[in-house]
Amino acid sequence: MPGGTAHNICVTYELIYHGLVSVPSEDGSQSGIYWLRLFRGDPGSVAIVTEVPLNPGFDAGMNMHDIQDHIFRLFNIHWRDLTCYRILPRGYPDKIAPMIFTKEESD
């Protein structure tokens, strides 16, 4: 690397959950359905939350706080140890929409 030092970092994560989760809204009025891939490793855990087409509840962006709380409770993960990424699949919500990949911050 010109003018700098190259660093190689190897981080190992273990897949601990891969499937659908039903997350109740804060007021209990609706449950959202999301595809969750959860990895645990050092220095923390990573959640990849994918929006499910025809989700009967709030979209993942509107409901990320409840999704994170659900992950904290269900998998006994401290909020400081979790990094969440939200994915909107290509073609959702419109058939010409590109895939969207965003990092969500924990409160």
N, C-alpha and C positions, 0 to 999 in steps of 0.2 A: 504494500500500500504506500504510494508516494507520500512522503512527509508525515507518516504516521505509523502506528503499530497495528498489525492485524491481530485480532483476538478470535479464537475459536471457542465457542461455548456449547457444551452439550448438556441438554436438560432432558431428563427422562420423565415421561408421564405415563401413568397407567389408566387405561379406560375403565371407569368404575360403573358407568351407566350409559346405555345407548337405547333410547326408545321414547315413546310418547309419555308426556306428563300432563295431568289435568290440574290446573292451578286455579283455586277459587279466588275471586276478586276480593279486595279488602272488605267490601260491604256484604259479601256473600251472595250477591245478586246473580252473578254469572261465573261460570268456570271457563277458562280458556284452555285450549289444547295446543301444545307445543312439542316439537321434536327436540329432545335434549341429548347432547353428547357431553358427558362430564368426565374430566380427566383429573387425577390427583397426582401431584408430584412435588418436587422441591424446586422452587420456593413457594408453591401454592397450588391452588386448583384453577382449572379453566373450564368454563361452561360455554358451549356453543348452542345457542337457542335458535331454532329455525321456525319461522312462521309456517303454519299449516293452512293450506287453502281451505276455505269454508269453515274456518275456526269459528265456533259459535260465541266465543267470548271476545274480550278486547284483543287488539293486535299486540304483538310482542313489544313494540315500542311504547305503547300506552301503558302496558302492564308489566314493564320490566322490574319495577320495585317489588311487586307481588311475586313475580317469578323468582327473583333473587331471595326474597324471604322464604319462599317455599323450598328452595335448594338448601338454604341455611338449616332449616328445620329437618328436612327429609334426610340429608346426608351429614348432618352435624359438622358443618363447615363454618368457620368464623368469617364474617363479612370482609375482614381485611385480607383474607387468604384467597379470595375469589375474584377472578377476572372473567367478565362475561363478554361474549361476542354475539351479536344478533345478525342473523342472515335472513334476507328476504329472497326466496328462490326466484330464479329467472322466470319471467312470465307472470309474476304475482306482484301486485294485484291486477295488472293489465298484461295481456298476452305479449306485448312488445317491451315490457319493463325489463331492464337489466338486473342481474344479481346485485344485491346490495349487502355489503359486509361492514358492520360498524362495531366499534368497541363501546361497551356501556360501562360507566363508572359506578362503583358501589357507593352508597351514601356514607 
